[in-house]
Amino acid sequence: MRNPKKSWLTTLTCVVLIFGLMITGCSNVPDNTDIASSSENTEIQQASESSIETSVPRLEGNAVVEMTINGSPVTIEVKGEDAPITAGNFVDLVERGFYNGLSFHRVLKDPTPFVAQGGDPQGTGMGGFVDPETQQERRIPLEIKLQGEEKPTYSKALGQQGNKTAMSQPVALKHERGAVAMARSRMPDSASSQFYFALSDLEFLNGDYAVFGEVTQGMDVVDNIEQGDLIDSAKVVSGLENLKKE
């Protein structure tokens, strides 16, 4: 028989972890601000697919990134076939050298392995990539592709945040252990440069946060990341020709 107390505690833990991930995503909202209430009064403009395609880099195919953390390599397969904009943004930032020297500002392993999150130039969980050409923080749309669909859905949470009890189809890129995804605030189109490694299977995040890759080698290095650890370097080792910036 299912233990109701254990089930309740598991649900509560998931809610707390999701809230923690949102509040430390790329946002100019302070940690002590109620993001839920502030975003309720903000009209979210959903960008058309054509405008998205011309405003941010895209990865038309896959690429491989090698990230060195604490002196050890981590190989990431970046999946532009299923998340072209999210993957393109990440590969573009890697190519720029943006992640070199940045820290993992949020690492959650207790009571259960959750995420190791980094990519904030401020190291506070509130920063993102400022484009030197525009002097504005680059924001990318939430990008979720469902299995069987030709193209992703943009600017719309399809999982628990979308008030759905279950998605009609599973996502193409799941929050499995080793997945790499973008952090964001509650507003769907608020991701910039912060990303996280999934330290365990996190099915309850599917459809609400954009997975764009997976660790193929070096998961033991990822498991050992501690808060404050640095990304020594990151480089694109293959697939750079798939990056399209115009």
N, C-alpha and C positions, 0 to 999 in steps of 0.2 A: 504493500500500500504506500502511496506517495506521502512523504512527510510534509504536511502543510506548513510547518514552521520553517523547514529548510527551503521550501519553494518561495515563501514570503521573503526570506533573507536574501535569496538569490536575486529575486526581482528588485529588491531595494538596492542591492549592490550594483546592479546594472544601471539603475536610474542615476545613482550617485556618480558612477564612472562616466556616463554619457554627459551629465552636466559639467563634470570636470573637464572633459575634452572640449566641450563647447566654449566654456568660459576662458580657456587658454588658447583658443584658436586665434587666427589673425583678426584682431579687432582693436578699435581704439576705445573700447568700453573698459573701464577699470574693473579689477577683480571683485570689488565690493558692490558692483552695480547689478541690479536685477535685469539680466539680458532679456528674459522673457517679456517683461513688461515694457522695456524700452523698444523692442522690436515690434511689438504689437501695434505701435503707433507709427510705424514706418512703412510707407508704401514701397514694396519691392518690385522693381521693374524687371520683367523677364526679357532678356535680350533675345532678339531674333537670331536664328542660326547663322544667317548671312553676316550679320554684324559681328558675331562672335568670331567667325572664321577670319575676319580681316583685322581684328583688334589684338589678338594674342598668338603666340607661336603654336604650331601644331606638330605633332609627331605622326607622320603618315607611314606607319609600320612600327617595328619594335627597335629597341636600342638596349645596350648593356652599359651600366654604370658601375665603376669600382669606387667604393667609398672606403677610405682608410680611417678606422676608429681605434684610438688607443694603440696605434702602430700595427694594427691587423686589418687585412682587407675583408670587405663585405661586397659580394657581387649582387647587383640588383638588375633583374630583367624588367625593363620599362615597357609597358604594353600600350603602345599608341594605337593598335588596331581596335581596342575596345574603349580607350579613354584618350583620344587624340589631343584634346586641349590640356587636360590635367598632366598628361605625360609630356607634352610639348613644353609646358611651363617649367616642369622639373628639369628636363634635359637642357633647356635654355639657361636656367640658373646654374646648373652644373658647369656648362660650357663657359659661362662668365666667371667661374671661380667663386661664385657668391657664397657657397656653403663652407669654403675652406676656413677653418678656425672657429666656426660657430659651435655653440654648445648644445647639449641636450638639457633643456631647462626643466623638463617634466618627465619623470620616470616613475611609473606606478607598477609595483609588483606585489603589493600586499593589500587585501588578503588573497588576491589571486593575480597572476601575471596579466597586465593590461597593455600598456603602451610605453614606448620610449619616444618622446617627442622632441624635435629640434627644428632648426631652420629659422630661428628668430634672430635678426641681427642685434636686437636690443638685449636678448637673453632674459626677457621678462615674461614672454608669452603674449605680448601685445604688439609686436612689430611685424613688418613684412618687407618685401622687396620694393624699394623705391626706384622706379625707372629713371635713369640719368637723363634720358631725352625729354621726358615729360615732367620730371620732378614730382610725379604722383605715384602713390602706392599702386602697384598692379594688383588688380583683383580678377579672379577667374570664376566662371560660373560653376555651380555644382553640376557634375556630369555623371549620370548613372545610366549604364546600358544594361538592359534586360536580355536574358538569353532569348534568341530567336528574333530579336529586333535588329533592323539594319543599322540604325543610328541611335546614339544615346539620347536620353531626355535631359534637358537643361533647366537649371534654376528651380528645380522642384524636388523636395524630399519625397521619396517613394516608400520609405520604411515606417518606423514607429513615429517619427516626427511628422509624417504626412497623415497621421491619424488613421492609418490603415491597420487592420488586424493582421492582414497577410497580403503580400504582393501577389499579383496574379501570375507572375513569372519570377523565377529566381534571377538574381543579378549575374552578369557575365563574370565580374571580378568580385570574389567574395572576401570577407574579412576572415581569412584563415591565418593560422600561425605563420608568420613570415611575410604577411601582406604589407605593402607600403601604401599609405593613403594620405590625403590632405586633411589637415586640421582647419577648422573654421569656427566662427561664432554661430549663433542661432540663425542669422540671416544666410540664406543658401549661397549667395554669390559673394562671400566674404573671404574665401581662401586666397592666400597670396604666396608665401614661401614656406610656411610651417608644414612639416610632414611628420608622420609617425610610423614606427614599426609596430605591428600587432605581435604581442608576445605570447598570445594564445589565440584559439579560435574565438572570434567575437561576432557571432552570428547576429546579435541584436543591433549591430551597427550597419548591417547590410541595407543598402537603399538610401541611407541618410548621409553617408560620408563617401567620398570618391576614392576608391582604390585605383591605383594606376600601375602597380608593379608588385614584384615579390622577390624576396631574398632567395637566391639559388645556391649561394655558398657563403659561409661565414655566419650562420645563425647562432653559433656558439658565442661569437663576438657580440652579436646583438643582445643575447641573453645576459651578458655581463656588463652592459652599459649601466652606469650609475649617473645620477643627476649631477650635472656639472662637467661631465666628460665632453671632450671636444671631437669634432670632425677634423681630422688632420688635413684631409684633402678629398676631393671627389673629381673624377674625370670620366668622360664618355670613352669607352674602349671600342665600341662598335655601334653602328646604326646612326651616326651623326648625320649622314646624308639624308636621313628620313625627316630631319627637322626642317620645317618650313616656317619662315618668319614673315612672309608677305603673302 
